[in-house]
Structure formats: C-alpha cells, structure tokens
C-alpha cells in the first residue's frame, strides 16, 4: 500500500501570495495516482489553499497522519513558501496563517515524525519551496552531516540559500518533476525512481539556476511510478542466451535482414529485438555503422556496458 499527501498553498493571510502551488500539488497527485498502464499507484490526499484553510495546526495534523500506520511508501509533497530561520537554525514550511516572526512547521519535526513511523518502509519528502535544501542537515554543524533516518529520501527544489522559482503556472522544480514522472526519467524497464528523478532535474537546471538537493538513506530505491518499458522484459531476458559472455559477439548474416533473398523469419524476429536493444544503447554493431550493414556484411553485434549490466540482471532473475 502507498499513500501520498500533496499540499499546495497559493494564498497567505499575511505574506505575499504565490501562483503555481495549488496546480503543482494537484498535478503531482494526479500523475502519481496511477502508473502509465492505469494500474493504481498512490492513494492520495490533496490539500490546497483554494479548498482548505491550511493553518499550522491543520498541516501538522495532516503530516503526522501521513506518517502513521502501516504502509510500503508514504510520500509528502509540499509547494508553498519556505524559509530558513537563522535564529533557530531551522528550515520551515510556511502555513497559510503564518505571520512574520511567527511559527512555521520545522522540517526537522517532519523528519522526526517520519523516522518514528517504524511500520512505514519508505518515506519520501519532496519540497518545492524556497530555502528547503537544509532539510536533513545536522543543526549547528556546518559540515552538513546527514541526520535522515533509514528508509528516508528527501528531494528539494533548491539549496538552503536559494529561492524556488515559478514559471508557466508551475514551480520550475515541479514542472521538471512532472516531466520526469511522465517518463523522462524512466530506465529501460520503465521504472522512475527518486534517484533518476533527481538526475533528470539536476541535468535540466544550469549552474546559475536553482540547484536541487537530494539526500537519501535507503538500501534500494523504490519506483515512484512505472511507464511503458523501452524494451520488453521478455527481450531483456534473452540477453543472457544471445550473449553467453559479456564480450561475446553475436554473429549476423544476410538471413537476418528482411530485404535479402536468404531471409529467415526466425532470424528476422531475433534481429528485430536486437535492433530495439541497439536503439536504446544496449547493443552495438561490430565493424559497421548500422545493424543493417552488420547483417549484410556478416559481422555481428555485441553488448555495450549498459547491455552487459542488463544481461547481468537477467542472469540474476531481476525481471
């Protein structure tokens, strides 16, 4: 079982309003509600300032409720104002009723509630707000030592000293998250993990832009969402049969190419799968620019480093 709490606050009683946070929370909940196949994913609760009065007490109660009970994954997403309070050396999430100099939700408290949820195997916290990058940093230690508990993953829009920007009706960070979750960060198997999402966002933002922060303490990434695989698992399982050794060259000849008189249908089926692997960088032709010429000239194909990796996974029975 998976559950997610998605909070978006555009409207504040005493501080400047924002424009994209409600959209962000609803869009994130929508994309994570189901996998691309339509199979259920997260059971979600969405709280936005257009529908709720998200006071300090309300937010605390909802976040504590998220990190309670027994489930495989609990995910907290927040879009709104955030700040780093230097007087207490704490990062804060800002509720709707916040006043300057008042009380926000301490990120360290959220991490504590999550850490104490011993029956929840994986806790994921995603923060699209200003100055959120201090989450998980040990207070009063400038070395940035991690204090995040086992099974915890934190992904923030920016560093402690930076602002999280908005553009085109969404936060810049969340806009990239949505692209990643729709498949931009999927691996060959179609799985989108927190690590691949971070890599996608990190590569999309330049050195002069807000820099995302990623911290984790897990032994294995849990997929956030699954999309259609780039290569069918059935094909990936055959890598160990086609290539008995990682350095093995699979011999090709004209019988594999459908345009040739000597074409063999069984060979054509294998060649089609090999070409799919080639398109996604798992296989490369030997002494030829394209797989077509490798068949016509009777050379062959071999695994790339990525192909050897998936061959090893196939040997281990991972799919």
WOGISUL-V340096 format. One record per backbone hydrogen bond with DSSP energy under -0.5 kcal/mol. NH is the residue of the N-H (numbers start at 1). CO is the residue of the C=O. E is the energy in kcal/mol with one decimal. If there is no record, write none. Layout:
NH:CO:E ; NH:CO:E
This chain:
3:73:-2.4 ; 4:43:-2.1 ; 5:75:-2.8 ; 6:4:-0.5 ; 6:45:-2.9 ; 7:5:-0.5 ; 7:77:-2.8 ; 8:47:-2.5 ; 9:79:-2.3 ; 12:10:-0.5 ; 13:96:-2.3 ; 18:10:-2.8 ; 24:20:-2.2 ; 25:21:-2.4 ; 26:22:-2.2 ; 27:23:-2.7 ; 28:24:-2.6 ; 29:25:-2.2 ; 30:26:-2.1 ; 31:27:-2.4 ; 32:28:-1.8 ; 33:29:-0.9 ; 34:30:-0.6 ; 35:39:-3.0 ; 36:226:-2.6 ; 38:35:-2.1 ; 41:33:-2.7 ; 42:32:-2.3 ; 43:2:-2.2 ; 44:42:-0.8 ; 45:4:-2.4 ; 47:6:-3.1 ; 49:8:-1.6 ; 51:48:-1.5 ; 52:48:-2.5 ; 54:52:-0.8 ; 55:53:-2.0 ; 59:55:-2.6 ; 60:56:-2.3 ; 61:57:-2.5 ; 62:58:-2.4 ; 63:59:-2.6 ; 64:60:-2.6 ; 65:61:-1.9 ; 66:62:-1.9 ; 67:63:-1.9 ; 68:65:-0.8 ; 68:66:-1.2 ; 71:119:-0.7 ; 72:1:-2.4 ; 73:1:-1.3 ; 74:122:-2.4 ; 75:3:-2.3 ; 76:124:-2.9 ; 77:5:-2.9 ; 77:75:-0.5 ; 78:126:-2.2 ; 79:7:-2.4 ; 80:128:-1.2 ; 83:92:-1.9 ; 85:83:-0.6 ; 85:90:-3.2 ; 86:84:-0.9 ; 88:85:-0.9 ; 89:85:-0.9 ; 90:85:-1.9 ; 92:83:-3.2 ; 93:105:-2.3 ; 94:81:-2.4 ; 95:93:-0.6 ; 96:54:-2.9 ; 98:95:-1.4 ; 102:99:-3.2 ; 105:93:-2.6 ; 106:104:-0.7 ; 107:91:-2.7 ; 109:106:-0.5 ; 110:106:-1.6 ; 111:107:-2.4 ; 112:108:-1.8 ; 113:109:-2.8 ; 114:110:-2.4 ; 115:111:-2.6 ; 116:112:-2.1 ; 117:113:-0.5 ; 117:114:-1.0 ; 118:116:-2.1 ; 120:117:-1.6 ; 121:71:-1.6 ; 121:119:-0.6 ; 122:72:-1.6 ; 123:151:-3.0 ; 124:74:-2.6 ; 125:153:-2.8 ; 126:76:-3.2 ; 127:155:-2.3 ; 128:78:-3.2 ; 128:126:-0.5 ; 129:127:-0.8 ; 131:162:-2.5 ; 132:129:-0.9 ; 134:131:-0.5 ; 135:132:-2.1 ; 137:134:-2.6 ; 138:145:-1.9 ; 141:138:-1.5 ; 142:140:-0.5 ; 144:141:-1.2 ; 147:136:-1.7 ; 151:217:-3.0 ; 152:149:-1.5 ; 152:217:-0.7 ; 153:123:-2.3 ; 154:215:-3.4 ; 155:125:-2.7 ; 156:213:-2.6 ; 157:127:-2.2 ; 162:159:-1.5 ; 165:163:-0.6 ; 167:170:-3.5 ; 170:167:-1.6 ; 172:165:-2.6 ; 175:171:-2.9 ; 176:172:-1.5 ; 177:173:-2.1 ; 178:174:-2.7 ; 179:175:-1.6 ; 180:176:-2.5 ; 181:177:-2.7 ; 182:178:-1.8 ; 183:180:-1.2 ; 184:179:-2.2 ; 185:180:-1.9 ; 186:183:-1.4 ; 187:191:-1.7 ; 190:187:-2.2 ; 192:225:-2.8 ; 193:191:-0.6 ; 194:222:-0.6 ; 197:193:-2.4 ; 198:194:-2.3 ; 199:195:-2.1 ; 200:196:-2.1 ; 201:197:-2.5 ; 202:198:-3.3 ; 203:199:-2.3 ; 204:200:-1.2 ; 205:201:-1.3 ; 209:206:-1.4 ; 212:210:-0.5 ; 213:156:-1.7 ; 215:154:-2.5 ; 217:152:-2.6 ; 224:192:-3.3 ; 225:192:-1.3 ; 227:190:-3.2 ; 230:188:-1.5 ; 231:188:-1.4 ; 235:232:-0.6 ; 236:232:-2.1 ; 237:233:-2.5 ; 238:234:-0.7 ; 238:235:-0.9 ; 239:236:-1.3 ; 240:237:-0.6 ; 241:238:-0.9 ; 242:238:-2.8 ; 243:239:-2.2 ; 248:245:-1.6 ; 250:248:-0.6 ; 250:301:-2.7 ; 251:249:-0.7 ; 252:299:-0.8 ; 256:253:-2.2 ; 257:254:-1.4 ; 258:256:-0.5 ; 260:257:-2.0 ; 263:260:-1.8 ; 264:255:-2.9 ; 268:264:-2.5 ; 269:265:-1.9 ; 270:266:-1.7 ; 271:267:-2.8 ; 272:268:-2.2 ; 273:269:-1.5 ; 274:270:-2.5 ; 275:271:-2.6 ; 276:272:-1.6 ; 277:273:-2.1 ; 278:274:-2.1 ; 279:275:-2.3 ; 280:276:-1.1 ; 281:278:-1.7 ; 282:277:-2.9 ; 283:277:-0.8 ; 284:302:-2.6 ; 286:300:-2.9 ; 287:285:-0.5 ; 294:290:-1.6 ; 295:291:-1.8 ; 296:292:-2.6 ; 297:293:-2.6 ; 298:295:-1.1 ; 299:294:-2.6 ; 300:286:-0.5 ; 301:250:-1.8 ; 302:284:-2.4 ; 304:282:-2.2 ; 308:304:-2.6 ; 309:305:-1.7 ; 310:306:-2.0 ; 311:307:-2.3 ; 312:308:-2.0 ; 313:309:-1.9 ; 314:310:-2.1 ; 315:311:-2.3 ; 316:312:-1.8 ; 317:314:-1.1 ; 318:313:-2.5
